[in-house]
Amino acid sequence: MDSFFDQGYAEVKAVEERVGKESVDYAIKNGSYQNRTGTLRKSNKYSVEDDGLELRNEAEYASFC
């Protein structure tokens, strides 16, 4: 029984990994924003954690208060 769930978990992680990579690649290729320095496109990131897929953009254009 455990091996069944372990295999299912691994398959879900693999799909999340593929979707994350495809999402970032799509954002890089199809972003309709001005990208003069390249920072916006390079800051598209993803990670696969135990609780799911996280998509994010790590660009910081304003200072923190």
mmCIF file as Biopython writes it, N, C-alpha, C and O atoms, coordinates in Angstrom:
data_model
#
loop_
_atom_site.group_PDB
_atom_site.id
_atom_site.type_symbol
_atom_site.label_atom_id
_atom_site.label_alt_id
_atom_site.label_comp_id
_atom_site.label_asym_id
_atom_site.label_entity_id
_atom_site.label_seq_id
_atom_site.pdbx_PDB_ins_code
_atom_site.Cartn_x
_atom_site.Cartn_y
_atom_site.Cartn_z
_atom_site.occupancy
_atom_site.B_iso_or_equiv
_atom_site.auth_seq_id
_atom_site.auth_asym_id
_atom_site.pdbx_PDB_model_num
ATOM 1   N N  . MET A ? 1  ? 0.812  -1.179 0.000   1.0 0.0 1  A 1 
ATOM 2   C CA . MET A ? 1  ? 0.000  0.000  0.000   1.0 0.0 1  A 1 
ATOM 3   C C  . MET A ? 1  ? 0.866  1.258  0.000   1.0 0.0 1  A 1 
ATOM 4   O O  . MET A ? 1  ? 0.588  2.195  -0.748  1.0 0.0 1  A 1 
ATOM 5   N N  . ASP A ? 2  ? 1.912  1.293  0.828   1.0 0.0 2  A 1 
ATOM 6   C CA . ASP A ? 2  ? 2.777  2.466  0.888   1.0 0.0 2  A 1 
ATOM 7   C C  . ASP A ? 2  ? 3.437  2.739  -0.457  1.0 0.0 2  A 1 
ATOM 8   O O  . ASP A ? 2  ? 3.548  3.895  -0.865  1.0 0.0 2  A 1 
ATOM 9   N N  . SER A ? 3  ? 3.876  1.693  -1.150  1.0 0.0 3  A 1 
ATOM 10  C CA . SER A ? 3  ? 4.542  1.906  -2.439  1.0 0.0 3  A 1 
ATOM 11  C C  . SER A ? 3  ? 3.578  2.498  -3.462  1.0 0.0 3  A 1 
ATOM 12  O O  . SER A ? 3  ? 3.989  3.276  -4.323  1.0 0.0 3  A 1 
ATOM 13  N N  . PHE A ? 4  ? 2.309  2.140  -3.374  1.0 0.0 4  A 1 
ATOM 14  C CA . PHE A ? 4  ? 1.298  2.716  -4.271  1.0 0.0 4  A 1 
ATOM 15  C C  . PHE A ? 4  ? 1.205  4.221  -4.060  1.0 0.0 4  A 1 
ATOM 16  O O  . PHE A ? 4  ? 1.223  4.987  -5.024  1.0 0.0 4  A 1 
ATOM 17  N N  . PHE A ? 5  ? 1.105  4.648  -2.803  1.0 0.0 5  A 1 
ATOM 18  C CA . PHE A ? 5  ? 1.014  6.072  -2.502  1.0 0.0 5  A 1 
ATOM 19  C C  . PHE A ? 5  ? 2.325  6.799  -2.801  1.0 0.0 5  A 1 
ATOM 20  O O  . PHE A ? 5  ? 2.305  7.943  -3.256  1.0 0.0 5  A 1 
ATOM 21  N N  . ASP A ? 6  ? 3.448  6.157  -2.554  1.0 0.0 6  A 1 
ATOM 22  C CA . ASP A ? 6  ? 4.746  6.764  -2.886  1.0 0.0 6  A 1 
ATOM 23  C C  . ASP A ? 6  ? 4.862  7.001  -4.384  1.0 0.0 6  A 1 
ATOM 24  O O  . ASP A ? 6  ? 5.353  8.046  -4.812  1.0 0.0 6  A 1 
ATOM 25  N N  . GLN A ? 7  ? 4.415  6.039  -5.180  1.0 0.0 7  A 1 
ATOM 26  C CA . GLN A ? 7  ? 4.459  6.192  -6.634  1.0 0.0 7  A 1 
ATOM 27  C C  . GLN A ? 7  ? 3.532  7.320  -7.084  1.0 0.0 7  A 1 
ATOM 28  O O  . GLN A ? 7  ? 3.901  8.127  -7.936  1.0 0.0 7  A 1 
ATOM 29  N N  . GLY A ? 8  ? 2.338  7.374  -6.515  1.0 0.0 8  A 1 
ATOM 30  C CA . GLY A ? 8  ? 1.398  8.439  -6.859  1.0 0.0 8  A 1 
ATOM 31  C C  . GLY A ? 8  ? 1.942  9.808  -6.487  1.0 0.0 8  A 1 
ATOM 32  O O  . GLY A ? 8  ? 1.803  10.766 -7.247  1.0 0.0 8  A 1 
ATOM 33  N N  . TYR A ? 9  ? 2.561  9.899  -5.320  1.0 0.0 9  A 1 
ATOM 34  C CA . TYR A ? 9  ? 3.163  11.156 -4.866  1.0 0.0 9  A 1 
ATOM 35  C C  . TYR A ? 9  ? 4.267  11.591 -5.829  1.0 0.0 9  A 1 
ATOM 36  O O  . TYR A ? 9  ? 4.355  12.767 -6.183  1.0 0.0 9  A 1 
ATOM 37  N N  . ALA A ? 10 ? 5.103  10.651 -6.251  1.0 0.0 10 A 1 
ATOM 38  C CA . ALA A ? 10 ? 6.189  10.959 -7.185  1.0 0.0 10 A 1 
ATOM 39  C C  . ALA A ? 10 ? 5.640  11.421 -8.530  1.0 0.0 10 A 1 
ATOM 40  O O  . ALA A ? 10 ? 6.198  12.323 -9.155  1.0 0.0 10 A 1 
ATOM 41  N N  . GLU A ? 11 ? 4.559  10.811 -8.971  1.0 0.0 11 A 1 
ATOM 42  C CA . GLU A ? 11 ? 3.958  11.208 -10.247 1.0 0.0 11 A 1 
ATOM 43  C C  . GLU A ? 11 ? 3.377  12.619 -10.168 1.0 0.0 11 A 1 
ATOM 44  O O  . GLU A ? 11 ? 3.522  13.404 -11.105 1.0 0.0 11 A 1 
ATOM 45  N N  . VAL A ? 12 ? 2.727  12.937 -9.067  1.0 0.0 12 A 1 
ATOM 46  C CA . VAL A ? 12 ? 2.177  14.290 -8.888  1.0 0.0 12 A 1 
ATOM 47  C C  . VAL A ? 12 ? 3.304  15.312 -8.860  1.0 0.0 12 A 1 
ATOM 48  O O  . VAL A ? 12 ? 3.195  16.367 -9.486  1.0 0.0 12 A 1 
ATOM 49  N N  . LYS A ? 13 ? 4.379  15.017 -8.147  1.0 0.0 13 A 1 
ATOM 50  C CA . LYS A ? 13 ? 5.537  15.933 -8.082  1.0 0.0 13 A 1 
ATOM 51  C C  . LYS A ? 13 ? 6.128  16.156 -9.476  1.0 0.0 13 A 1 
ATOM 52  O O  . LYS A ? 13 ? 6.490  17.279 -9.826  1.0 0.0 13 A 1 
ATOM 53  N N  . ALA A ? 14 ? 6.225  15.085 -10.268 1.0 0.0 14 A 1 
ATOM 54  C CA . ALA A ? 14 ? 6.779  15.199 -11.623 1.0 0.0 14 A 1 
ATOM 55  C C  . ALA A ? 14 ? 5.909  16.107 -12.490 1.0 0.0 14 A 1 
ATOM 56  O O  . ALA A ? 14 ? 6.429  16.914 -13.261 1.0 0.0 14 A 1 
ATOM 57  N N  . VAL A ? 15 ? 4.597  15.980 -12.367 1.0 0.0 15 A 1 
ATOM 58  C CA . VAL A ? 15 ? 3.689  16.833 -13.142 1.0 0.0 15 A 1 
ATOM 59  C C  . VAL A ? 15 ? 3.805  18.279 -12.673 1.0 0.0 15 A 1 
ATOM 60  O O  . VAL A ? 15 ? 3.843  19.192 -13.498 1.0 0.0 15 A 1 
ATOM 61  N N  . GLU A ? 16 ? 3.863  18.499 -11.369 1.0 0.0 16 A 1 
ATOM 62  C CA . GLU A ? 16 ? 4.025  19.860 -10.851 1.0 0.0 16 A 1 
ATOM 63  C C  . GLU A ? 16 ? 5.339  20.470 -11.338 1.0 0.0 16 A 1 
ATOM 64  O O  . GLU A ? 16 ? 5.381  21.651 -11.681 1.0 0.0 16 A 1 
ATOM 65  N N  . GLU A ? 17 ? 6.386  19.693 -11.369 1.0 0.0 17 A 1 
ATOM 66  C CA . GLU A ? 17 ? 7.683  20.167 -11.860 1.0 0.0 17 A 1 
ATOM 67  C C  . GLU A ? 17 ? 7.582  20.573 -13.326 1.0 0.0 17 A 1 
ATOM 68  O O  . GLU A ? 17 ? 8.084  21.627 -13.717 1.0 0.0 17 A 1 
ATOM 69  N N  . ARG A ? 18 ? 6.934  19.736 -14.139 1.0 0.0 18 A 1 
ATOM 70  C CA . ARG A ? 18 ? 6.789  20.037 -15.565 1.0 0.0 18 A 1 
ATOM 71  C C  . ARG A ? 18 ? 5.933  21.283 -15.772 1.0 0.0 18 A 1 
ATOM 72  O O  . ARG A ? 18 ? 6.278  22.139 -16.586 1.0 0.0 18 A 1 
ATOM 73  N N  . VAL A ? 19 ? 4.830  21.393 -15.051 1.0 0.0 19 A 1 
ATOM 74  C CA . VAL A ? 19 ? 3.942  22.555 -15.184 1.0 0.0 19 A 1 
ATOM 75  C C  . VAL A ? 19 ? 4.665  23.827 -14.736 1.0 0.0 19 A 1 
ATOM 76  O O  . VAL A ? 19 ? 4.516  24.874 -15.366 1.0 0.0 19 A 1 
ATOM 77  N N  . GLY A ? 20 ? 5.442  23.749 -13.664 1.0 0.0 20 A 1 
ATOM 78  C CA . GLY A ? 20 ? 6.202  24.911 -13.210 1.0 0.0 20 A 1 
ATOM 79  C C  . GLY A ? 20 ? 7.183  25.387 -14.253 1.0 0.0 20 A 1 
ATOM 80  O O  . GLY A ? 20 ? 7.261  26.581 -14.543 1.0 0.0 20 A 1 
ATOM 81  N N  . LYS A ? 21 ? 7.935  24.459 -14.819 1.0 0.0 21 A 1 
ATOM 82  C CA . LYS A ? 21 ? 8.920  24.823 -15.847 1.0 0.0 21 A 1 
ATOM 83  C C  . LYS A ? 21 ? 8.227  25.400 -17.083 1.0 0.0 21 A 1 
ATOM 84  O O  . LYS A ? 21 ? 8.665  26.415 -17.625 1.0 0.0 21 A 1 
ATOM 85  N N  . GLU A ? 22 ? 7.149  24.754 -17.525 1.0 0.0 22 A 1 
ATOM 86  C CA . GLU A ? 22 ? 6.425  25.246 -18.695 1.0 0.0 22 A 1 
ATOM 87  C C  . GLU A ? 22 ? 5.837  26.631 -18.433 1.0 0.0 22 A 1 
ATOM 88  O O  . GLU A ? 22 ? 5.829  27.475 -19.330 1.0 0.0 22 A 1 
ATOM 89  N N  . SER A ? 23 ? 5.350  26.873 -17.233 1.0 0.0 23 A 1 
ATOM 90  C CA . SER A ? 23 ? 4.772  28.172 -16.893 1.0 0.0 23 A 1 
ATOM 91  C C  . SER A ? 23 ? 5.818  29.273 -16.939 1.0 0.0 23 A 1 
ATOM 92  O O  . SER A ? 23 ? 5.572  30.348 -17.486 1.0 0.0 23 A 1 
ATOM 93  N N  . VAL A ? 24 ? 6.968  29.010 -16.373 1.0 0.0 24 A 1 
ATOM 94  C CA . VAL A ? 24 ? 8.053  29.996 -16.381 1.0 0.0 24 A 1 
ATOM 95  C C  . VAL A ? 24 ? 8.537  30.223 -17.805 1.0 0.0 24 A 1 
ATOM 96  O O  . VAL A ? 24 ? 8.757  31.366 -18.205 1.0 0.0 24 A 1 
ATOM 97  N N  . ASP A ? 25 ? 8.707  29.150 -18.577 1.0 0.0 25 A 1 
ATOM 98  C CA . ASP A ? 25 ? 9.124  29.295 -19.973 1.0 0.0 25 A 1 
ATOM 99  C C  . ASP A ? 25 ? 8.111  30.125 -20.761 1.0 0.0 25 A 1 
ATOM 100 O O  . ASP A ? 25 ? 8.494  30.978 -21.561 1.0 0.0 25 A 1 
ATOM 101 N N  . TYR A ? 26 ? 6.821  29.877 -20.537 1.0 0.0 26 A 1 
ATOM 102 C CA . TYR A ? 26 ? 5.778  30.629 -21.228 1.0 0.0 26 A 1 
ATOM 103 C C  . TYR A ? 26 ? 5.839  32.110 -20.852 1.0 0.0 26 A 1 
ATOM 104 O O  . TYR A ? 26 ? 5.753  32.974 -21.724 1.0 0.0 26 A 1 
ATOM 105 N N  . ALA A ? 27 ? 5.986  32.401 -19.572 1.0 0.0 27 A 1 
ATOM 106 C CA . ALA A ? 27 ? 6.054  33.788 -19.121 1.0 0.0 27 A 1 
ATOM 107 C C  . ALA A ? 27 ? 7.262  34.503 -19.724 1.0 0.0 27 A 1 
ATOM 108 O O  . ALA A ? 27 ? 7.179  35.678 -20.082 1.0 0.0 27 A 1 
ATOM 109 N N  . ILE A ? 28 ? 8.371  33.800 -19.835 1.0 0.0 28 A 1 
ATOM 110 C CA . ILE A ? 28 ? 9.580  34.398 -20.408 1.0 0.0 28 A 1 
ATOM 111 C C  . ILE A ? 28 ? 9.374  34.705 -21.888 1.0 0.0 28 A 1 
ATOM 112 O O  . ILE A ? 28 ? 9.760  35.776 -22.355 1.0 0.0 28 A 1 
ATOM 113 N N  . LYS A ? 29 ? 8.779  33.790 -22.617 1.0 0.0 29 A 1 
ATOM 114 C CA . LYS A ? 29 ? 8.615  33.947 -24.065 1.0 0.0 29 A 1 
ATOM 115 C C  . LYS A ? 29 ? 7.469  34.868 -24.452 1.0 0.0 29 A 1 
ATOM 116 O O  . LYS A ? 29 ? 7.528  35.513 -25.499 1.0 0.0 29 A 1 
ATOM 117 N N  . ASN A ? 30 ? 6.428  34.943 -23.629 1.0 0.0 30 A 1 
ATOM 118 C CA . ASN A ? 30 ? 5.206  35.633 -24.029 1.0 0.0 30 A 1 
ATOM 119 C C  . ASN A ? 30 ? 4.841  36.831 -23.173 1.0 0.0 30 A 1 
ATOM 120 O O  . ASN A ? 30 ? 3.761  37.395 -23.354 1.0 0.0 30 A 1 
ATOM 121 N N  . GLY A ? 31 ? 5.684  37.236 -22.260 1.0 0.0 31 A 1 
ATOM 122 C CA . GLY A ? 31 ? 5.378  38.394 -21.427 1.0 0.0 31 A 1 
ATOM 123 C C  . GLY A ? 31 ? 5.199  39.635 -22.280 1.0 0.0 31 A 1 
ATOM 124 O O  . GLY A ? 31 ? 6.028  39.928 -23.142 1.0 0.0 31 A 1 
ATOM 125 N N  . SER A ? 32 ? 4.125  40.361 -22.045 1.0 0.0 32 A 1 
ATOM 126 C CA . SER A ? 32 ? 3.838  41.539 -22.883 1.0 0.0 32 A 1 
ATOM 127 C C  . SER A ? 32 ? 4.343  42.827 -22.245 1.0 0.0 32 A 1 
ATOM 128 O O  . SER A ? 32 ? 3.921  43.916 -22.635 1.0 0.0 32 A 1 
ATOM 129 N N  . TYR A ? 33 ? 5.227  42.720 -21.284 1.0 0.0 33 A 1 
ATOM 130 C CA . TYR A ? 33 ? 5.738  43.887 -20.581 1.0 0.0 33 A 1 
ATOM 131 C C  . TYR A ? 33 ? 7.085  44.303 -21.167 1.0 0.0 33 A 1 
ATOM 132 O O  . TYR A ? 33 ? 7.777  43.511 -21.807 1.0 0.0 33 A 1 
ATOM 133 N N  . GLN A ? 34 ? 7.440  45.576 -20.928 1.0 0.0 34 A 1 
ATOM 134 C CA . GLN A ? 34 ? 8.758  46.050 -21.356 1.0 0.0 34 A 1 
ATOM 135 C C  . GLN A ? 34 ? 9.801  45.404 -20.459 1.0 0.0 34 A 1 
ATOM 136 O O  . GLN A ? 34 ? 9.649  45.383 -19.238 1.0 0.0 34 A 1 
ATOM 137 N N  . ASN A ? 35 ? 10.838 44.888 -21.050 1.0 0.0 35 A 1 
ATOM 138 C CA . ASN A ? 35 ? 11.851 44.151 -20.300 1.0 0.0 35 A 1 
ATOM 139 C C  . ASN A ? 35 ? 13.228 44.678 -20.689 1.0 0.0 35 A 1 
ATOM 140 O O  . ASN A ? 35 ? 14.058 43.946 -21.227 1.0 0.0 35 A 1 
ATOM 141 N N  . ARG A ? 36 ? 13.453 45.931 -20.414 1.0 0.0 36 A 1 
ATOM 142 C CA . ARG A ? 36 ? 14.662 46.594 -20.884 1.0 0.0 36 A 1 
ATOM 143 C C  . ARG A ? 36 ? 15.948 46.019 -20.287 1.0 0.0 36 A 1 
ATOM 144 O O  . ARG A ? 36 ? 16.963 45.934 -20.979 1.0 0.0 36 A 1 
ATOM 145 N N  . THR A ? 37 ? 15.916 45.631 -19.037 1.0 0.0 37 A 1 
ATOM 146 C CA . THR A ? 37 ? 17.133 45.130 -18.382 1.0 0.0 37 A 1 
ATOM 147 C C  . THR A ? 37 ? 17.205 43.608 -18.326 1.0 0.0 37 A 1 
ATOM 148 O O  . THR A ? 37 ? 18.253 43.056 -17.991 1.0 0.0 37 A 1 
ATOM 149 N N  . GLY A ? 38 ? 16.109 42.921 -18.647 1.0 0.0 38 A 1 
ATOM 150 C CA . GLY A ? 38 ? 16.076 41.472 -18.549 1.0 0.0 38 A 1 
ATOM 151 C C  . GLY A ? 38 ? 15.702 40.966 -17.166 1.0 0.0 38 A 1 
ATOM 152 O O  . GLY A ? 38 ? 15.512 39.765 -16.976 1.0 0.0 38 A 1 
ATOM 153 N N  . THR A ? 39 ? 15.595 41.865 -16.203 1.0 0.0 39 A 1 
ATOM 154 C CA . THR A ? 39 ? 15.320 41.470 -14.825 1.0 0.0 39 A 1 
ATOM 155 C C  . THR A ? 39 ? 13.950 40.815 -14.678 1.0 0.0 39 A 1 
ATOM 156 O O  . THR A ? 39 ? 13.817 39.816 -13.971 1.0 0.0 39 A 1 
ATOM 157 N N  . LEU A ? 40 ? 12.924 41.369 -15.342 1.0 0.0 40 A 1 
ATOM 158 C CA . LEU A ? 40 ? 11.582 40.809 -15.197 1.0 0.0 40 A 1 
ATOM 159 C C  . LEU A ? 40 ? 11.522 39.361 -15.671 1.0 0.0 40 A 1 
ATOM 160 O O  . LEU A ? 40 ? 10.964 38.505 -14.984 1.0 0.0 40 A 1 
ATOM 161 N N  . ARG A ? 41 ? 12.082 39.090 -16.818 1.0 0.0 41 A 1 
ATOM 162 C CA . ARG A ? 41 ? 12.018 37.728 -17.350 1.0 0.0 41 A 1 
ATOM 163 C C  . ARG A ? 41 ? 12.853 36.759 -16.509 1.0 0.0 41 A 1 
ATOM 164 O O  . ARG A ? 41 ? 12.441 35.620 -16.287 1.0 0.0 41 A 1 
ATOM 165 N N  . LYS A ? 42 ? 14.012 37.198 -16.047 1.0 0.0 42 A 1 
ATOM 166 C CA . LYS A ? 42 ? 14.863 36.316 -15.236 1.0 0.0 42 A 1 
ATOM 167 C C  . LYS A ? 42 ? 14.297 36.067 -13.846 1.0 0.0 42 A 1 
ATOM 168 O O  . LYS A ? 42 ? 14.688 35.107 -13.182 1.0 0.0 42 A 1 
ATOM 169 N N  . SER A ? 43 ? 13.387 36.913 -13.402 1.0 0.0 43 A 1 
ATOM 170 C CA . SER A ? 43 ? 12.880 36.777 -12.039 1.0 0.0 43 A 1 
ATOM 171 C C  . SER A ? 43 ? 11.650 35.872 -11.934 1.0 0.0 43 A 1 
ATOM 172 O O  . SER A ? 43 ? 11.126 35.680 -10.836 1.0 0.0 43 A 1 
ATOM 173 N N  . ASN A ? 44 ? 11.181 35.314 -13.049 1.0 0.0 44 A 1 
ATOM 174 C CA . ASN A ? 44 ? 10.101 34.328 -13.011 1.0 0.0 44 A 1 
ATOM 175 C C  . ASN A ? 44 ? 10.664 33.027 -12.464 1.0 0.0 44 A 1 
ATOM 176 O O  . ASN A ? 44 ? 11.630 32.485 -13.002 1.0 0.0 44 A 1 
ATOM 177 N N  . LYS A ? 45 ? 10.058 32.526 -11.393 1.0 0.0 45 A 1 
ATOM 178 C CA . LYS A ? 45 ? 10.567 31.322 -10.720 1.0 0.0 45 A 1 
ATOM 179 C C  . LYS A ? 45 ? 9.420  30.398 -10.354 1.0 0.0 45 A 1 
ATOM 180 O O  . LYS A ? 45 ? 8.257  30.803 -10.350 1.0 0.0 45 A 1 
ATOM 181 N N  . TYR A ? 46 ? 9.755  29.162 -10.051 1.0 0.0 46 A 1 
ATOM 182 C CA . TYR A ? 46 ? 8.782  28.218 -9.514  1.0 0.0 46 A 1 
ATOM 183 C C  . TYR A ? 46 ? 9.490  27.291 -8.541  1.0 0.0 46 A 1 
ATOM 184 O O  . TYR A ? 46 ? 10.711 27.143 -8.579  1.0 0.0 46 A 1 
ATOM 185 N N  . SER A ? 47 ? 8.714  26.676 -7.678  1.0 0.0 47 A 1 
ATOM 186 C CA . SER A ? 47 ? 9.239  25.639 -6.796  1.0 0.0 47 A 1 
ATOM 187 C C  . SER A ? 47 ? 8.122  24.653 -6.501  1.0 0.0 47 A 1 
ATOM 188 O O  . SER A ? 47 ? 6.946  25.013 -6.450  1.0 0.0 47 A 1 
ATOM 189 N N  . VAL A ? 48 ? 8.515  23.407 -6.309  1.0 0.0 48 A 1 
ATOM 190 C CA . VAL A ? 48 ? 7.579  22.356 -5.958  1.0 0.0 48 A 1 
ATOM 191 C C  . VAL A ? 48 ? 7.852  21.970 -4.513  1.0 0.0 48 A 1 
ATOM 192 O O  . VAL A ? 48 ? 8.931  21.483 -4.175  1.0 0.0 48 A 1 
ATOM 193 N N  . GLU A ? 49 ? 6.858  22.198 -3.672  1.0 0.0 49 A 1 
ATOM 194 C CA . GLU A ? 49 ? 6.970  21.903 -2.250  1.0 0.0 49 A 1 
ATOM 195 C C  . GLU A ? 49 ? 6.016  20.765 -1.901  1.0 0.0 49 A 1 
ATOM 196 O O  . GLU A ? 49 ? 5.254  20.307 -2.751  1.0 0.0 49 A 1 
ATOM 197 N N  . ASP A ? 50 ? 6.059  20.319 -0.670  1.0 0.0 50 A 1 
ATOM 198 C CA . ASP A ? 50 ? 5.162  19.247 -0.226  1.0 0.0 50 A 1 
ATOM 199 C C  . ASP A ? 50 ? 3.694  19.634 -0.352  1.0 0.0 50 A 1 
ATOM 200 O O  . ASP A ? 50 ? 2.840  18.775 -0.569  1.0 0.0 50 A 1 
ATOM 201 N N  . ASP A ? 51 ? 3.396  20.929 -0.216  1.0 0.0 51 A 1 
ATOM 202 C CA . ASP A ? 51 ? 2.004  21.357 -0.279  1.0 0.0 51 A 1 
ATOM 203 C C  . ASP A ? 51 ? 1.596  21.883 -1.654  1.0 0.0 51 A 1 
ATOM 204 O O  . ASP A ? 51 ? 0.507  22.438 -1.794  1.0 0.0 51 A 1 
ATOM 205 N N  . GLY A ? 52 ? 2.448  21.722 -2.676  1.0 0.0 52 A 1 
ATOM 206 C CA . GLY A ? 52 ? 2.053  22.079 -4.029  1.0 0.0 52 A 1 
ATOM 207 C C  . GLY A ? 52 ? 3.073  22.907 -4.781  1.0 0.0 52 A 1 
ATOM 208 O O  . GLY A ? 52 ? 4.211  23.085 -4.347  1.0 0.0 52 A 1 
ATOM 209 N N  . LEU A ? 53 ? 2.633  23.402 -5.910  1.0 0.0 53 A 1 
ATOM 210 C CA . LEU A ? 53 ? 3.457  24.187 -6.825  1.0 0.0 53 A 1 
ATOM 211 C C  . LEU A ? 53 ? 3.317  25.661 -6.492  1.0 0.0 53 A 1 
ATOM 212 O O  . LEU A ? 53 ? 2.212  26.150 -6.259  1.0 0.0 53 A 1 
ATOM 213 N N  . GLU A ? 54 ? 4.448  26.376 -6.470  1.0 0.0 54 A 1 
ATOM 214 C CA . GLU A ? 54 ? 4.436  27.817 -6.231  1.0 0.0 54 A 1 
ATOM 215 C C  . GLU A ? 54 ? 5.073  28.512 -7.425  1.0 0.0 54 A 1 
ATOM 216 O O  . GLU A ? 54 ? 6.210  28.214 -7.790  1.0 0.0 54 A 1 
ATOM 217 N N  . LEU A ? 55 ? 4.338  29.440 -8.033  1.0 0.0 55 A 1 
ATOM 218 C CA . LEU A ? 55 ? 4.852  30.287 -9.112  1.0 0.0 55 A 1 
ATOM 219 C C  . LEU A ? 55 ? 5.043  31.676 -8.536  1.0 0.0 55 A 1 
ATOM 220 O O  . LEU A ? 55 ? 4.201  32.155 -7.776  1.0 0.0 55 A 1 
ATOM 221 N N  . ARG A ? 56 ? 6.150  32.333 -8.891  1.0 0.0 56 A 1 
ATOM 222 C CA . ARG A ? 56 ? 6.402  33.661 -8.330  1.0 0.0 56 A 1 
ATOM 223 C C  . ARG A ? 56 ? 7.303  34.475 -9.271  1.0 0.0 56 A 1 
ATOM 224 O O  . ARG A ? 56 ? 7.957  33.941 -10.167 1.0 0.0 56 A 1 
ATOM 225 N N  . ASN A ? 57 ? 7.306  35.769 -9.028  1.0 0.0 57 A 1 
ATOM 226 C CA . ASN A ? 57 ? 8.210  36.678 -9.717  1.0 0.0 57 A 1 
ATOM 227 C C  . ASN A ? 57 ? 8.970  37.429 -8.626  1.0 0.0 57 A 1 
ATOM 228 O O  . ASN A ? 57 ? 8.358  38.080 -7.780  1.0 0.0 57 A 1 
ATOM 229 N N  . GLU A ? 58 ? 10.268 37.343 -8.643  1.0 0.0 58 A 1 
ATOM 230 C CA . GLU A ? 58 ? 11.099 37.895 -7.572  1.0 0.0 58 A 1 
ATOM 231 C C  . GLU A ? 58 ? 11.681 39.261 -7.886  1.0 0.0 58 A 1 
ATOM 232 O O  . GLU A ? 58 ? 12.630 39.693 -7.230  1.0 0.0 58 A 1 
ATOM 233 N N  . ALA A ? 59 ? 11.129 39.948 -8.879  1.0 0.0 59 A 1 
ATOM 234 C CA . ALA A ? 59 ? 11.630 41.292 -9.203  1.0 0.0 59 A 1 
ATOM 235 C C  . ALA A ? 59 ? 11.245 42.260 -8.119  1.0 0.0 59 A 1 
ATOM 236 O O  . ALA A ? 59 ? 10.113 42.229 -7.636  1.0 0.0 59 A 1 
ATOM 237 N N  . GLU A ? 60 ? 12.155 43.113 -7.728  1.0 0.0 60 A 1 
ATOM 238 C CA . GLU A ? 60 ? 11.886 44.148 -6.724  1.0 0.0 60 A 1 
ATOM 239 C C  . GLU A ? 60 ? 12.229 45.499 -7.343  1.0 0.0 60 A 1 
ATOM 240 O O  . GLU A ? 60 ? 13.387 45.805 -7.630  1.0 0.0 60 A 1 
ATOM 241 N N  . TYR A ? 61 ? 11.177 46.296 -7.538  1.0 0.0 61 A 1 
ATOM 242 C CA . TYR A ? 61 ? 11.388 47.603 -8.156  1.0 0.0 61 A 1 
ATOM 243 C C  . TYR A ? 61 ? 11.141 48.753 -7.200  1.0 0.0 61 A 1 
ATOM 244 O O  . TYR A ? 61 ? 11.310 49.912 -7.578  1.0 0.0 61 A 1 
ATOM 245 N N  . ALA A ? 62 ? 10.753 48.466 -5.996  1.0 0.0 62 A 1 
ATOM 246 C CA . ALA A ? 62 ? 10.533 49.518 -5.017  1.0 0.0 62 A 1 
ATOM 247 C C  . ALA A ? 62 ? 11.299 49.167 -3.753  1.0 0.0 62 A 1 
ATOM 248 O O  . ALA A ? 62 ? 11.454 47.994 -3.415  1.0 0.0 62 A 1 
ATOM 249 N N  . SER A ? 63 ? 11.764 50.164 -3.078  1.0 0.0 63 A 1 
ATOM 250 C CA . SER A ? 63 ? 12.487 49.900 -1.838  1.0 0.0 63 A 1 
ATOM 251 C C  . SER A ? 63 ? 11.505 49.523 -0.741  1.0 0.0 63 A 1 
ATOM 252 O O  . SER A ? 63 ? 10.342 49.925 -0.764  1.0 0.0 63 A 1 
ATOM 253 N N  . PHE A ? 64 ? 11.987 48.752 0.214   1.0 0.0 64 A 1 
ATOM 254 C CA . PHE A ? 64 ? 11.166 48.382 1.349   1.0 0.0 64 A 1 
ATOM 255 C C  . PHE A ? 64 ? 11.173 49.513 2.370   1.0 0.0 64 A 1 
ATOM 256 O O  . PHE A ? 64 ? 12.203 50.154 2.577   1.0 0.0 64 A 1 
ATOM 257 N N  . CYS A ? 65 ? 10.046 49.758 3.001   1.0 0.0 65 A 1 
ATOM 258 C CA . CYS A ? 65 ? 9.944  50.829 4.018   1.0 0.0 65 A 1 
ATOM 259 C C  . CYS A ? 65 ? 10.185 50.240 5.391   1.0 0.0 65 A 1 
ATOM 260 O O  . CYS A ? 65 ? 10.145 50.961 6.388   1.0 0.0 65 A 1 
#
